[in-house]
Amino acid sequence: MSKHVGRNHQDNDKPSEVLWGKQTQLSLRFFNIGSHSFSLLFIECLINIKRACAEANHDNGLLSEENYNAILAACDELVLDEHLFNEYAEQFPLSVWQTGSGTQTNMNVNEVISTLANRHLDKGGIKGGDLNSSACHIHANDHVNKSQSSNDVFPSAMHMVVASLSQQRLLPSLAHLQGKLRDKQIAFSSVMTVGRTHLMDALPMPVSGIFSGYCEQLRQAESAINESLHGLYQLAIGGTAVGGGDNAPAHFGPQVALKLANHYLLPFKTADNKFAAVSAQDALIRYSSALKQLASVLFKIANDVKLLASGPHCGLNEWQLPTNEAGSSIMPGKVNPTQCEALSMVCLQVFGNDLTVSLAASNGQLQLNTYRPVIVHNIMESSELLSGAMTSFADNCIDGLELNQAQINTHLSQNLSTIALLSPIIGYDICAQILKEASNKHISLAAAAQQLDLYSQDEFESLLRSQLPLNKTPNNA
């Protein structure tokens, strides 16, 4: 959830024309907390719910033709024209830090739609009336909020905005990063490097194996996200206040969910059990956990890149990062792993957001979870940050990453752990003897084998090359 400067209003700091009513004004007065307001993407989901509900209410004979047309016109005026929606952005100023059910933001949307709907009636020759007047023709509660409650509208919007962000930004950004990593896997497929465990020298391995591992980890994270989306496609709409569907037609939930599915081209449906949908936020816990899994993978990749690019003269210096900007204000020519650092900070923020979501979701009481604004605020922030960070990391780090072949070759020649590849052929004890000789005399393994009269250097190097992974049957790397 983004900060929107200028949308956090006090009583004396309002747009030149106010479309909201009493409930919004009271919230501005009593919840002037912080600078976080709800993202326009989230507000748009609420407006689209109101539109779908008006259609369903009209289908069920609960809204007159004139009121139905006026409400639809108001919703379309807000979201169909991007310029108009930006013009009306100031009409949705409420703080995230408000009632835990999101009632005040639900009413803010109801009130703005009601005002615009009454204006449409005025244009058609029907006196719409003022929102705060008893003569108001289209009422924020009685008409715009008909057959609904904040308790089923707000969590439905939460699911919708997170699912939409995932499909439109998060998953495409993840696929973009995976593509860049696969490109490097292919480009470096013929290069051997030193494998390391415990940060110590280990067996040699193809560089492509490193990138193959990253791609598989990201594939598994992607799978976790996609699996968690199935829960988000279930909407609480139709459950009204406590999940029983009171004051709504019997098939209202499925009707509205189908209209939203057709609008978003996503498989939204009414929740199988709306008591659970209203009282809990289990689907969003699972989704947040999937984001945490993705963040943990990205954090590991960023750390690996930093280590392998460290130096350049006093570190590993095997990978070379693109020079995007000056690395230091005091040391000329310094190149820092800035994209890795930005990605790592995003990952830490996601970890913290997930903890907040877990605590908030677990503290639902009886028939309602009253931590919804902070849940959607944190999850949207995590999704948006990861989307941006993955794209930046892919384009500004991985795409321009190169290998320092000379340094890799030097490290390979100095890696005495390579002797382990010959253990099945010449035996563990002989391998240990060669390794000890090489280590004590600071010579190569081939030179040690020759000094021990076991092999000539050429024979030993030929034998060792035959066992290198690139010279054996290819695996999934």
C-alpha positions in Angstrom: 0.0 0.0 0.0 1.6 3.2 -1.1 1.8 6.6 0.5 -0.2 9.2 -1.4 0.9 12.6 -0.4 -2.0 15.0 -0.2 -4.6 12.3 0.4 -4.4 12.4 4.2 -6.7 15.3 5.1 -7.5 17.2 8.2 -10.8 19.1 8.4 -9.2 22.3 7.1 -7.3 20.5 4.3 -9.8 19.2 1.8 -10.3 19.2 -2.0 -12.0 22.2 -3.4 -15.1 20.0 -3.9 -16.0 17.3 -1.4 -18.1 14.4 -2.5 -18.0 12.4 0.7 -20.4 12.6 3.6 -20.6 12.4 7.3 -19.0 9.0 7.9 -15.9 9.9 5.9 -15.6 13.3 7.6 -15.8 11.6 11.1 -13.1 9.2 10.1 -10.8 12.1 9.0 -11.4 13.7 12.4 -10.9 10.7 14.6 -8.3 8.8 12.7 -5.7 11.4 11.6 -2.9 8.8 12.0 0.2 8.6 9.8 0.5 9.2 6.1 -0.6 5.8 4.7 -3.8 5.9 2.7 -5.4 3.1 0.7 -4.0 2.5 -2.8 -6.2 3.6 -5.7 -6.0 0.0 -6.9 -7.8 -1.1 -3.8 -10.3 1.7 -4.0 -11.0 0.6 -7.6 -11.7 -2.9 -6.4 -14.3 -1.5 -4.0 -15.9 0.5 -6.7 -16.1 -2.5 -9.0 -17.7 -4.5 -6.2 -20.3 -1.7 -5.8 -21.0 -1.8 -9.5 -21.4 -5.6 -9.5 -23.7 -5.4 -6.4 -25.9 -2.8 -8.1 -26.2 -5.1 -11.1 -27.2 -8.0 -8.9 -29.6 -6.0 -6.9 -31.2 -4.8 -10.1 -31.4 -8.4 -11.4 -33.2 -9.3 -8.2 -35.7 -6.4 -8.4 -34.2 -4.6 -5.5 -33.1 -1.4 -7.3 -35.2 0.7 -9.6 -34.1 1.2 -13.2 -33.3 4.9 -12.5 -31.3 4.2 -9.4 -29.5 1.3 -11.0 -28.4 3.3 -14.0 -27.3 6.3 -11.8 -25.1 4.1 -9.6 -23.5 2.4 -12.6 -22.9 5.8 -14.2 -21.2 7.0 -11.0 -19.0 3.9 -10.8 -18.0 4.2 -14.5 -17.2 7.8 -14.0 -14.8 6.9 -11.3 -12.9 4.0 -12.9 -13.4 3.8 -16.6 -11.6 7.0 -17.5 -8.2 7.1 -16.0 -8.1 10.9 -16.1 -11.3 11.2 -14.3 -10.3 8.6 -11.7 -7.1 10.6 -11.0 -9.3 13.7 -10.7 -11.4 12.0 -8.1 -8.4 10.5 -6.2 -8.6 13.2 -3.5 -12.1 11.9 -2.6 -10.6 8.8 -1.0 -8.4 10.2 1.7 -8.9 7.9 4.7 -6.0 6.5 6.7 -5.1 2.8 6.7 -5.1 3.1 10.5 -8.8 3.1 11.1 -11.5 0.6 12.2 -10.3 -3.0 11.8 -13.2 -4.0 9.5 -12.5 -1.2 7.0 -16.0 0.1 7.5 -15.0 3.7 7.1 -13.3 3.2 3.7 -16.3 1.1 2.6 -18.6 4.1 3.6 -16.3 6.6 2.0 -16.7 4.7 -1.3 -20.5 4.4 -0.8 -20.8 8.2 -0.1 -18.8 9.3 -3.1 -20.7 7.0 -5.4 -24.0 8.2 -3.9 -23.1 11.8 -4.5 -22.2 11.2 -8.1 -25.2 9.0 -8.7 -27.6 11.7 -7.4 -25.9 14.2 -9.8 -26.6 11.8 -12.7 -30.2 11.8 -11.6 -30.2 15.6 -11.5 -28.9 15.7 -15.1 -31.8 13.4 -16.1 -34.4 15.7 -14.5 -34.8 13.7 -11.2 -34.0 15.6 -8.0 -31.1 13.6 -6.5 -30.7 15.7 -3.4 -27.7 16.3 -1.2 -26.0 13.3 0.4 -26.4 14.6 3.9 -30.0 15.6 3.4 -33.1 13.5 4.3 -34.3 14.1 0.8 -31.3 12.3 -0.8 -32.7 10.1 -3.5 -29.9 7.5 -3.7 -28.7 6.7 -0.2 -25.1 5.6 0.6 -26.4 2.7 2.8 -29.9 1.9 1.5 -28.9 1.8 -2.2 -25.1 1.8 -2.8 -24.5 -0.6 0.1 -27.7 -2.7 -0.5 -27.4 -6.4 0.3 -23.8 -5.8 1.6 -21.8 -5.2 4.7 -18.3 -3.9 5.2 -17.6 -7.3 6.6 -18.0 -9.1 3.3 -17.2 -6.2 0.9 -13.8 -5.2 2.4 -12.3 -8.8 2.5 -13.6 -9.4 -1.0 -11.7 -6.3 -2.2 -8.6 -7.5 -0.4 -8.6 -10.8 -2.2 -9.4 -9.1 -5.6 -6.6 -6.5 -5.4 -4.0 -9.0 -4.3 -5.0 -11.5 -7.0 -5.0 -8.8 -9.6 -1.6 -7.5 -8.6 -0.2 -11.0 -8.7 -1.3 -11.7 -12.2 -0.5 -8.2 -13.6 2.8 -7.5 -11.9 4.3 -10.0 -9.5 4.2 -13.1 -11.6 5.3 -11.3 -14.8 8.2 -9.8 -12.9 9.1 -13.2 -11.5 9.0 -14.8 -15.0 11.2 -11.9 -16.3 13.8 -12.6 -13.7 13.7 -16.4 -14.3 14.2 -15.7 -18.0 17.3 -13.6 -17.3 18.7 -16.3 -15.1 18.1 -19.0 -17.7 19.9 -16.9 -20.3 23.0 -16.9 -18.0 22.6 -20.6 -17.4 22.8 -21.2 -21.1 25.6 -18.6 -21.7 27.8 -20.1 -19.0 27.1 -23.8 -19.7 30.6 -24.6 -20.7 32.4 -23.0 -17.8 33.5 -24.9 -14.7 33.9 -23.1 -11.3 34.7 -23.9 -7.7 31.8 -25.2 -5.7 31.7 -24.0 -2.1 30.1 -25.5 1.0 30.4 -23.8 4.5 32.0 -21.0 2.5 34.9 -23.4 2.0 36.3 -25.0 -1.2 34.3 -28.0 -2.4 34.0 -30.0 -5.6 34.1 -28.2 -9.0 30.8 -27.7 -10.7 29.5 -26.0 -13.9 28.5 -22.4 -13.5 25.2 -23.3 -15.2 24.5 -25.5 -12.2 24.4 -22.4 -9.9 21.8 -20.7 -12.2 19.9 -23.9 -12.6 19.5 -24.0 -8.8 18.3 -20.5 -8.7 15.7 -21.1 -11.4 14.4 -24.2 -9.6 14.0 -22.3 -6.3 12.1 -19.6 -8.1 9.9 -22.1 -9.9 9.0 -23.6 -6.5 8.2 -20.1 -5.1 6.1 -19.4 -8.2 4.2 -22.6 -7.6 3.5 -21.7 -4.0 2.2 -18.3 -5.1 -0.1 -19.9 -7.8 -1.4 -22.4 -5.3 -2.2 -19.7 -2.8 -4.1 -17.7 -5.4 -6.8 -20.4 -5.4 -7.9 -19.3 -1.9 -7.9 -15.7 -3.0 -10.3 -16.4 -5.8 -12.9 -17.2 -3.2 -14.8 -14.0 -2.1 -16.7 -13.3 1.1 -19.3 -11.3 -0.8 -22.8 -12.5 0.0 -21.9 -13.3 3.6 -22.9 -9.8 4.8 -22.3 -9.1 8.6 -21.4 -12.5 10.1 -21.4 -14.9 7.1 -25.0 -15.9 7.1 -26.0 -13.7 4.2 -28.6 -11.7 6.2 -30.4 -8.9 4.3 -29.1 -10.3 1.0 -30.9 -12.4 -1.7 -30.1 -16.1 -1.5 -28.0 -16.2 -4.6 -26.5 -12.7 -4.3 -22.9 -13.9 -3.6 -22.6 -16.2 -6.6 -24.2 -13.5 -8.8 -21.8 -10.8 -7.8 -18.8 -13.1 -7.9 -19.6 -14.1 -11.5 -19.9 -10.5 -12.6 -16.5 -9.7 -11.0 -14.9 -12.8 -12.6 -16.1 -11.6 -16.0 -14.8 -8.1 -15.3 -11.3 -9.1 -14.1 -11.0 -12.3 -16.2 -10.0 -14.1 -13.1 -11.9 -17.2 -11.6 -13.5 -15.4 -8.7 -16.4 -17.2 -7.0 -18.3 -16.9 -3.8 -16.5 -18.6 -0.8 -17.6 -22.1 -0.1 -18.0 -21.2 3.6 -18.8 -17.5 4.1 -18.6 -17.8 7.9 -14.9 -18.6 7.5 -14.5 -15.9 4.8 -15.9 -13.2 7.1 -14.3 -14.3 10.4 -10.8 -15.2 9.2 -8.1 -14.3 6.7 -6.5 -17.7 6.1 -6.1 -17.3 2.3 -4.1 -14.2 2.8 -1.9 -15.9 5.4 -1.0 -18.5 2.9 -0.4 -16.0 0.2 1.9 -13.9 2.5 3.8 -17.1 3.3 4.4 -17.7 -0.4 5.7 -14.2 -0.7 8.0 -14.9 2.2 9.3 -18.0 0.4 10.0 -16.0 -2.7 11.8 -13.3 -0.6 13.9 -16.0 1.1 15.0 -17.3 -2.4 15.8 -13.8 -3.6 17.7 -13.0 -0.5 19.9 -16.1 -1.0 20.5 -15.2 -4.7 21.4 -11.6 -3.8 23.9 -12.8 -1.1 25.5 -15.3 -3.5 26.0 -12.6 -6.2 27.6 -10.3 -3.6 30.0 -13.0 -2.5 31.0 -14.1 -5.9 31.5 -10.5 -7.1 33.4 -9.4 -4.0 36.7 -7.7 -4.5 37.6 -7.1 -7.2 41.2 -7.6 -6.0 40.8 -8.7 -2.4 37.7 -11.0 -2.7 36.4 -13.9 -4.8 36.1 -11.7 -7.9 34.7 -14.5 -10.1 31.6 -12.6 -11.2 31.7 -9.1 -12.6 28.7 -6.8 -12.0 27.6 -4.1 -14.4 28.8 -0.6 -13.5 25.5 1.3 -13.2 26.5 4.2 -11.0 29.3 5.6 -8.8 29.9 3.2 -6.0 31.4 5.6 -3.5 31.5 9.2 -2.7 35.1 9.0 -1.6 36.7 6.0 -3.4 37.0 6.6 -7.2 36.1 3.6 -9.5 34.4 1.6 -6.8 31.6 -0.7 -8.0 29.2 -1.8 -5.3 26.5 -4.6 -5.4 23.8 -2.0 -5.1 21.1 -4.0 -6.9 21.8 -6.9 -4.5 21.5 -4.5 -1.5 18.2 -3.0 -2.7 16.8 -6.5 -3.3 18.0 -7.7 0.1 16.3 -4.7 1.9 13.0 -5.5 0.1 13.3 -9.1 1.2 13.7 -8.0 4.9 10.7 -5.7 4.6 8.7 -8.7 3.2 9.8 -10.8 6.2 8.6 -8.1 8.6 5.3 -7.6 6.7 4.6 -11.4 6.8 5.1 -11.4 10.6 2.6 -8.5 10.9 0.1 -10.4 8.6 0.5 -13.6 10.7 -0.2 -11.8 14.0 -3.1 -9.8 12.5 -4.8 -12.8 10.9 -4.4 -14.9 14.1 -6.1 -12.3 16.2 -9.5 -12.4 14.6 -12.1 -12.7 17.4 -15.4 -14.6 17.1 -17.2 -13.7 13.8 -14.9 -11.0 12.5 -11.2 -10.3 11.9 -10.6 -6.7 12.8 -7.1 -6.3 11.5 -8.0 -6.1 7.8 -6.5 -2.7 6.8 -3.1 -3.6 8.1 -3.2 -7.0 6.5 -4.0 -5.7 3.0 -1.6 -2.8 3.5 1.3 -5.1 4.3 0.6 -7.7 1.6 0.1 -5.1 -1.1 3.4 -3.5 -0.1 5.2 -6.8 -0.2 3.8 -7.7 -3.6 4.6 -4.3 -5.1 8.1 -4.2 -3.6 9.0 -7.7 -4.8 7.6 -6.9 -8.3 9.7 -3.8 -8.7 12.8 -5.3 -7.1 12.8 -8.4 -9.2 12.5 -6.4 -12.4 15.3 -4.0 -11.3 17.6 -6.9 -10.3 17.0 -8.7 -13.5 17.6 -5.7 -15.8 20.3 -3.9 -13.9 22.3 -6.8 -12.4 21.7 -10.2 -13.9 21.4 -9.1 -17.5 24.9 -7.4 -17.5 26.6 -10.0 -15.3 29.8 -11.4 -16.7 32.4 -14.0 -15.6 36.0 -13.4 -14.7 37.3 -16.4 -16.5 40.9 -15.9 -15.5 40.1 -15.7 -11.8 37.8 -18.7 -12.0 40.6 -20.7 -13.6 43.1 -19.6 -10.9 40.7 -20.8 -8.2 40.0 -24.1 -10.0 43.8 -24.8 -10.2 44.2 -24.1 -6.5 41.2 -26.1 -5.4 42.6 -29.2 -3.8 39.1 -30.6 -3.0 38.9 -31.6 -6.7 40.8 -34.8 -5.7 37.5 -36.2 -4.3 36.3 -36.8 -7.9 39.0 -39.5 -8.2 38.2 -41.3 -5.0 35.9 -43.9 -6.7 38.7 -44.6 -9.2 42.0 -44.6 -7.3 40.7 -45.0 -3.7 40.3 -42.7 -0.7 43.7 -43.4 0.8 45.7 -42.5 -2.3 43.6 -39.4 -2.8 44.3 -38.4 0.8 48.1 -39.0 0.2 48.1 -36.8 -2.9 46.1 -34.1 -1.1 48.4 -34.0 1.9 51.5 -33.8 -0.4 50.0 -30.9 -2.4 48.9 -29.1 0.7 52.2 -29.4 2.6 54.3 -28.4 -0.3 51.9 -25.8 -1.8 51.9 -27.4 -5.2 49.2 -28.6 -7.6 47.5 -32.0 -7.2 49.1 -33.2 -10.5 52.6 -32.2 -9.3 52.0 -34.0 -6.0 50.9 -37.1 -7.8 54.1 -37.0 -9.9 56.3 -36.4 -6.9 54.8 -39.4 -5.2 55.6 -41.5 -8.3 51.9 -42.3 -8.7 51.1 -40.6 -12.0 52.8 -38.2 -14.4 51.3 -34.7 -14.3 49.8 -35.3 -17.8 48.3 -38.6 -16.8 46.8 -37.2 -13.6 45.3 -34.1 -15.3 43.8 -36.3 -18.0 42.3 -38.6 -15.5 40.9 -35.6 -13.5 39.4 -34.0 -16.6 37.5 -37.1 -17.4 35.7 -36.9 -14.1 34.7 -33.2 -14.3 30.9 -32.7 -14.5 31.1 -31.0 -17.9 32.7 -34.1 -19.4 30.2 -36.6 -18.0 26.6 -37.2 -18.8 24.7 -33.9 -18.5 22.2 -33.6 -15.6 19.4 -31.1 -15.0 21.9 -28.3 -14.6 
